[in-house]
Amino acid sequence: MSGGLAIALDCLAAALLIGAAAQDVAARVVGNGLSLALAGVGLALQALAGQALGALGAGAAVFAAAALCWRGGWLGGGDVKLLGAAALLVPPRLVPDLLLAVALAGGGLATVYLLLGRVLPKPAAGRPAKRLARILRVEQRRIRRHFSLPYASAIAAGALFTFLIR
């Protein structure tokens, strides 16, 4: 593998995963552009390793399985695309490890949200001036009302873990 290019692609993949998680926390949306860019980076990494065809098959299988979860109402559409793209980041033999890491991160995220839902106070009235404060206040309301989880953060955490230990 070309060392410098691979390192640059690794850094770009990490940034895209973190960006997707942040976007999901802020707006419960994962942009198509982020997932598409991540898929491109993952495919480039696997092409450098000579595993592009296997990676495409594994990524398509993950996407198809995740799409079934979306049909059942268990995942959002952005999560489906992000998970399929994240599967391209790792060699095909590590895709089961990726899925396990994402599931464990999702379980941890759900546990934290359940616990926070019991202990967080009701958000104060008024609108904070700073964007981060507004995002945190909205998230506090979502947690207290048991809204959907920002599952892209679990996907990003699991993917980063698997991606970095490969």
Secondary structure, DSSP 8 states (H G I E B T S, - for coil): --HHHHHHHHHHHHHHHHHHHHHHHHHS---HHHHHHHHHHHHHHHHHTT-HHHHHHHHHHHHHHHHHHHHTTSS-HHHHHHHHHHTTSS-GGGHHHHHHHHHHHHHHHHHHHHHHHHH-----SS--SSHHHHHHHHHHHHHHTT----HHHHHHHHHHHHHHH-
